[in-house]
């Protein structure tokens, strides 16, 4: 008796191929939570991590699942209330001591009777289980949209990055759960690289950001110019009013990847690095 989680393809890597693997069908969009992947198997009634190891710190949640998960495997992200830093979460969940503020965000169900079920009945079963449990410690991962439009996937990724989420997960609506495999039924869009850039000037915004900061014009060590967005409204106003607060400073930027020409795919502002100087830029 064993279970191997399905593995996700990186959308940006597939786009770079002559024949991308993703299929021309609708995908359900979920937020990618920055926690521990976990699952509860009805056969042994243990909460395990991605590598199959039991997670003692959340054993107290098992009674909530028993009696509701009877013929399959409930799949979720293990998270901690009010803790967003993965390093902190990782340390707490990795202990044997009870993680008092742990909760589960359910995002799939693998039916051991109907192993070929596609996403729609799997999610219906998962959501029904969450409803039946009726506890704030077991929540459903909401579907943020359903579409086959690649540009819409990217727009949704930008939306979740705006509020600090790690990225999105894409699940093909008409594909079965591919246990232990990496295929087009499951993809992700997330920030893969982090770089430090020098801010050289500011770009005036338009539309929503008319009259304030639109983007930071930055350069890397090779002299490549990058237009960076993703700042808060407060930062946009403060820096536009007083450019010296940000120009000639180093900013940490996240992106999906570095392209062959040195440009960044989907770069987003993360933080000002007051502890670094121009010699530290990438």
Buried (B, 14 or more C-beta within 10 A) or exposed (E): EEBEBBBBBBBBBBEEEEEBBBBEEBBBBBBBBBBBBBBBBBEEEBBBBEEEEEBBBBBBBEEBBEEBBEEBBBBBBBBBEEBEEEEEBEEBBBEEEBBEEBBBBBBBBBBBEBEEBBBEEBBEBBBEBBEEBEEEBBBBBEBBBBBBEBEBBBEBBBBBBEEEBBBBBBBBBEBBBBBEEBBBBBBBBBBBBEBBBBBEBBBEBEEEBEEBBBBBBBBBBEEBEBEBBBBEEEBBBBBBEEBEEBBEBBBBBBBBBBEEEEBBBBBBBBEBBEEBEEEEBB
